């Protein structure tokens, strides 16, 4: 006897650790809301030379994953995790997205993706943008949207600043996108003897004074380091969402950052908490000049209520808030929309 159809199939590209984690969190949340859910992954994604070819490779793997999942589980609804996962879909489904190709694939980098994306944003039964800025660049007329961020768990008792032995921490999984060179230059200018910047997410970082490399870490080990760090330094070229920065705030770290295109919800929170820690320069040549004094403000003169105020501003990102949105709005819409089940 055949098993009953699965409520929701989630399709995930294994391109970045952040997307895999977000997909797994979505599956867990949907299950807590009472749905039967299956996760279909693409498997490892080969490295290719251009953004256009990268997106095509990933979209093709996502199509195959969706086809496998549809054949195995006969889902009532599908959620594609990222706009790229939906580009070559075999069947319409909701799209969970941090950004659209119109915003992060300019010029030749998005020559084919932007054209296909416009159709998908209209054809999808539901869009699940991670933040209010995730649909920047989307067509004015698109499918209904419900904001659904990946959950960020608040540290219930973040250690006080004086108990944190690591001066600063940085995530540099993509050193070019994260402007690792700018951050290291700012740190070299700002640091004092005995202070260390720990760089995570990157293997093979050349040793230098005042900088340690933690390499690639599981999420819980990364959060453990955040609890030991006084500041989190970020200088991204573009930040479509920025889970690492949100987790830093959730763990009581002060966020020292530069402005960047993209939704980047942690940026607005950081400015509201302590504007001294946020550089104003958009010109990459000036970022180092502004990041260095911001780092010193964080280390020498931290505001006493920074962590508690950050926790208040992160309320909409907590697992409890995300679970309520899933149960009250997202899941009923997924399962009642006949286009998702067509």
C-alpha positions as semicolon CSV with decimal commas, in nm:
position;residue;x (nm);y (nm);z (nm)
1;X;0,000;0,000;0,000
2;X;0,138;0,339;-0,096
3;X;0,223;0,587;0,178
4;X;0,006;0,899;0,187
5;X;0,138;1,208;0,008
6;X;0,383;1,425;0,199
7;X;0,254;1,769;0,293
8;X;0,566;1,965;0,196
9;X;0,880;1,889;0,000
10;X;1,173;2,126;0,069
11;X;1,437;2,145;-0,206
12;X;1,783;2,261;-0,099
13;X;2,099;2,342;-0,295
14;X;2,407;2,235;-0,101
15;X;2,598;2,541;-0,215
16;X;2,658;2,715;0,118
17;X;2,641;2,610;0,481
18;X;2,399;2,895;0,550
19;X;2,146;2,773;0,295
20;X;2,166;2,414;0,419
21;X;2,115;2,529;0,778
22;X;1,822;2,749;0,674
23;X;1,659;2,461;0,487
24;X;1,702;2,227;0,783
25;X;1,551;2,488;1,015
26;X;1,256;2,531;0,778
27;X;1,194;2,156;0,776
28;X;1,207;2,141;1,157
29;X;0,970;2,437;1,191
30;X;0,717;2,295;0,947
31;X;0,722;1,966;1,135
32;X;0,663;2,145;1,465
33;X;0,365;2,311;1,296
34;X;0,220;1,964;1,231
35;X;0,315;1,902;0,868
36;X;0,478;1,596;0,719
37;X;0,793;1,724;0,549
38;X;1,076;1,578;0,341
39;X;1,404;1,748;0,254
40;X;1,563;1,678;-0,084
41;X;1,922;1,799;-0,123
42;X;2,119;1,843;-0,441
43;X;2,436;1,687;-0,306
44;X;2,775;1,859;-0,352
45;X;2,784;2,134;-0,612
46;X;3,087;2,145;-0,846
47;X;3,285;2,467;-0,872
48;X;3,266;2,641;-1,208
49;X;3,412;2,965;-1,337
50;X;3,129;3,218;-1,377
51;X;2,822;3,324;-1,180
52;X;2,596;3,247;-1,475
53;X;2,732;2,894;-1,507
54;X;2,730;2,847;-1,130
55;X;2,362;2,934;-1,113
56;X;2,281;2,710;-1,410
57;X;2,468;2,418;-1,251
58;X;2,292;2,469;-0,919
59;X;1,949;2,515;-1,080
60;X;1,988;2,196;-1,282
61;X;2,087;2,000;-0,970
62;X;1,790;2,148;-0,784
63;X;1,557;2,040;-1,068
64;X;1,685;1,683;-1,040
65;X;1,646;1,691;-0,661
66;X;1,289;1,817;-0,696
67;X;1,207;1,548;-0,949
68;X;1,339;1,280;-0,711
69;X;1,140;1,421;-0,424
70;X;0,819;1,451;-0,625
71;X;0,847;1,090;-0,742
72;X;0,920;0,956;-0,394
73;X;0,688;1,164;-0,178
74;X;0,409;1,304;-0,401
75;X;0,409;1,633;-0,206
76;X;0,107;1,856;-0,177
77;X;0,335;2,161;-0,176
78;X;0,697;2,239;-0,257
79;X;0,932;2,501;-0,113
80;X;1,243;2,586;-0,315
81;X;1,519;2,721;-0,092
82;X;1,661;3,014;-0,292
83;X;1,559;3,177;-0,615
84;X;1,829;2,973;-0,792
85;X;1,666;2,646;-0,682
86;X;1,342;2,755;-0,852
87;X;1,482;2,868;-1,189
88;X;1,447;2,530;-1,363
89;X;1,173;2,389;-1,142
90;X;0,976;2,085;-1,269
91;X;0,668;2,208;-1,082
92;X;0,570;2,544;-0,929
93;X;0,628;2,589;-0,559
94;X;0,686;2,850;-0,292
95;X;1,027;3,019;-0,292
96;X;1,226;3,095;0,024
97;X;1,475;3,365;-0,069
98;X;1,727;3,607;0,076
99;X;1,764;3,810;-0,246
100;X;1,668;3,818;-0,612
101;X;1,904;3,791;-0,908
102;X;1,799;4,137;-1,024
103;X;1,979;4,271;-0,717
104;X;2,280;4,042;-0,677
105;X;2,349;3,935;-1,037
106;X;2,404;4,260;-1,229
107;X;2,516;4,283;-1,590
108;X;2,649;3,972;-1,760
109;X;2,655;3,783;-1,428
110;X;2,275;3,745;-1,442
111;X;2,207;3,755;-1,815
112;X;1,972;3,454;-1,813
113;X;1,883;3,432;-1,444
114;X;1,708;3,769;-1,424
115;X;1,483;3,688;-1,720
116;X;1,371;3,350;-1,583
117;X;1,343;3,488;-1,231
118;X;1,080;3,745;-1,333
119;X;0,852;3,460;-1,443
120;X;0,913;3,255;-1,130
121;X;0,835;3,546;-0,897
122;X;0,492;3,572;-1,061
123;X;0,425;3,199;-1,107
124;X;0,513;3,091;-0,753
125;X;0,210;3,036;-0,528
126;X;0,393;3,205;-0,240
127;X;0,718;3,394;-0,174
128;X;0,893;3,359;0,162
129;X;1,145;3,646;0,175
130;X;1,388;3,632;0,466
131;X;1,350;4,004;0,543
132;X;1,170;4,317;0,428
133;X;1,459;4,395;0,192
134;X;1,482;4,054;0,027
135;X;1,252;4,152;-0,259
136;X;1,450;4,462;-0,357
137;X;1,468;4,453;-0,736
138;X;1,169;4,218;-0,777
139;X;0,895;4,318;-1,024
140;X;0,624;4,536;-0,871
141;X;0,366;4,268;-0,942
142;X;0,470;3,935;-0,795
143;X;0,323;3,645;-0,600
144;X;0,196;3,702;-0,245
145;X;0,477;3,725;0,008
146;X;0,508;3,637;0,377
147;X;0,832;3,733;0,554
148;X;0,994;3,426;0,707
149;X;1,354;3,461;0,827
150;X;1,576;3,171;0,930
151;X;1,545;3,156;1,309
152;X;1,820;3,294;1,530
153;X;1,826;3,164;1,886
154;X;1,894;3,423;2,154
155;X;2,157;3,341;2,414
156;X;1,958;3,352;2,741
157;X;2,260;3,462;2,947
158;X;2,533;3,607;2,725
159;X;2,861;3,655;2,916
160;X;2,945;4,016;3,008
161;X;3,210;4,192;2,804
162;X;3,477;4,172;3,073
163;X;3,453;3,792;3,081
164;X;3,518;3,750;2,706
165;X;3,882;3,667;2,632
166;X;3,867;3,703;2,250
167;X;3,887;4,064;2,138
168;X;3,719;4,020;1,799
169;X;3,580;3,755;1,567
170;X;3,512;3,752;1,194
171;X;3,342;3,514;0,952
172;X;3,518;3,496;0,614
173;X;3,375;3,195;0,432
174;X;3,410;3,385;0,104
175;X;3,712;3,613;0,165
176;X;3,641;3,832;-0,138
177;X;3,273;3,884;-0,060
178;X;3,357;3,940;0,308
179;X;3,639;4,184;0,226
180;X;3,878;3,996;0,449
181;X;4,166;4,213;0,331
182;X;3,988;4,531;0,448
183;X;3,898;4,380;0,783
184;X;4,253;4,258;0,845
185;X;4,395;4,600;0,751
186;X;4,153;4,771;0,992
187;X;4,241;4,522;1,265
188;X;4,615;4,575;1,214
189;X;4,561;4,948;1,259
190;X;4,326;4,915;1,558
191;X;4,470;4,630;1,767
192;X;4,679;4,667;2,079
193;X;4,938;4,421;2,213
194;X;4,772;4,103;2,340
195;X;4,453;4,146;2,138
196;X;4,354;3,880;1,885
197;X;4,112;3,863;1,593
198;X;3,984;3,510;1,527
199;X;3,884;3,440;1,165
200;X;3,628;3,162;1,106
201;X;3,494;2,988;0,798
202;X;3,818;2,985;0,601
203;X;4,095;2,726;0,588
204;X;4,454;2,808;0,501
205;X;4,470;3,167;0,628
206;X;4,833;3,281;0,639
207;X;4,950;3,343;0,998
208;X;5,014;3,698;1,115
209;X;5,051;3,882;1,446
210;X;4,725;3,929;1,632
211;X;4,522;3,701;1,401
212;X;4,423;3,338;1,464
213;X;4,234;3,110;1,227
214;X;3,960;2,880;1,357
215;X;3,888;2,735;1,011
216;X;3,549;2,597;0,918
217;X;3,330;2,521;1,219
218;X;2,994;2,357;1,289
219;X;2,730;2,609;1,384
220;X;2,736;2,533;1,757
221;X;3,114;2,567;1,775
222;X;3,088;2,899;1,592
223;X;2,830;3,020;1,844
224;X;3,053;2,906;2,129
225;X;3,327;3,132;1,993
226;X;3,079;3,419;1,963
227;X;3,009;3,389;2,336
228;X;3,381;3,441;2,401
229;X;3,426;3,741;2,169
230;X;3,367;4,105;2,255
231;X;3,321;4,226;1,897
232;X;3,221;4,079;1,562
233;X;3,379;4,252;1,262
234;X;3,211;4,255;0,920
235;X;3,296;4,444;0,601
236;X;3,090;4,271;0,330
237;X;3,078;4,380;-0,033
238;X;2,713;4,276;-0,031
239;X;2,500;4,115;0,239
240;X;2,176;3,958;0,123
241;X;2,083;3,854;0,477
242;X;2,379;3,802;0,709
243;X;2,299;3,516;0,947
244;X;2,646;3,531;1,104
245;X;2,602;3,895;1,204
246;X;2,256;3,824;1,351
247;X;2,395;3,530;1,548
248;X;2,674;3,753;1,678
249;X;2,415;3,998;1,812
250;X;2,215;3,709;1,957
251;X;2,524;3,595;2,149
252;X;2,593;3,940;2,294
253;X;2,874;4,043;2,056
254;X;2,901;4,404;1,950
255;X;2,866;4,430;1,574
256;X;3,134;4,644;1,408
257;X;3,046;4,673;1,042
258;X;3,054;4,873;0,722
259;X;2,744;4,947;0,511
260;X;2,674;4,712;0,223
261;X;2,415;4,669;-0,053
262;X;2,152;4,406;0,016
263;X;1,886;4,354;0,280
264;X;2,140;4,308;0,566
265;X;1,891;4,346;0,855
266;X;2,170;4,337;1,117
267;X;2,305;4,666;0,981
268;X;1,998;4,866;1,087
269;X;2,004;4,696;1,427
270;X;2,374;4,778;1,474
271;X;2,317;5,144;1,385
272;X;2,033;5,169;1,636
273;X;2,234;5,000;1,913
274;X;2,555;5,204;1,881
275;X;2,617;5,412;1,567
276;X;2,985;5,456;1,664
277;X;3,043;5,093;1,563
278;X;2,909;5,135;1,209
279;X;3,127;5,289;0,939
280;X;2,960;5,542;0,710
281;X;3,186;5,499;0,409
282;X;3,053;5,326;0,099
283;X;3,382;5,386;-0,080
284;X;3,598;5,074;-0,025
285;X;3,908;5,296;-0,002
286;X;3,769;5,461;0,312
287;X;3,633;5,155;0,491
288;X;3,960;5,072;0,668
289;X;3,989;5,431;0,797
290;X;3,643;5,409;0,955
291;X;3,645;5,048;1,073
292;X;3,961;5,088;1,281
293;X;3,820;5,350;1,523
294;X;3,489;5,163;1,533
295;X;3,674;4,854;1,656
296;X;3,840;5,058;1,930
297;X;3,504;5,200;2,041
298;X;3,372;4,846;2,078
299;X;3,673;4,725;2,276
300;X;3,738;5,034;2,490
301;X;3,393;5,181;2,554
302;X;3,117;4,919;2,517
303;X;2,767;5,037;2,602
304;X;2,645;4,849;2,911
305;X;2,300;4,760;2,774
306;X;2,414;4,660;2,426
307;X;2,337;4,286;2,458
308;X;1,998;4,331;2,624
309;X;1,889;4,591;2,368
310;X;2,008;4,368;2,084
311;X;1,793;4,084;2,219
312;X;1,484;4,306;2,206
313;X;1,549;4,403;1,845
314;X;1,601;4,040;1,745
315;X;1,259;3,930;1,873
316;X;1,116;3,880;1,524
317;X;1,400;3,641;1,435
318;X;1,361;3,405;1,731
319;X;1,254;3,041;1,678
320;X;0,932;3,113;1,869
321;X;0,839;3,402;1,640
322;X;0,928;3,206;1,326
323;X;0,731;2,903;1,446
324;X;0,422;3,121;1,501
325;X;0,450;3,258;1,148
326;X;0,489;2,908;1,007
327;X;0,193;2,764;1,196
328;X;-0,045;3,060;1,166
329;X;0,025;3,186;0,815
330;X;0,274;2,994;0,604
331;X;0,164;2,632;0,639
332;X;-0,210;2,702;0,596
333;X;-0,130;2,901;0,283
334;X;0,098;2,628;0,143
335;X;-0,156;2,353;0,191
336;X;-0,464;2,546;0,083
337;X;-0,319;2,695;-0,235
338;X;-0,426;2,474;-0,521
339;X;-0,150;2,604;-0,748
340;X;0,110;2,462;-0,506
341;X;-0,055;2,121;-0,531
342;X;-0,109;2,130;-0,908
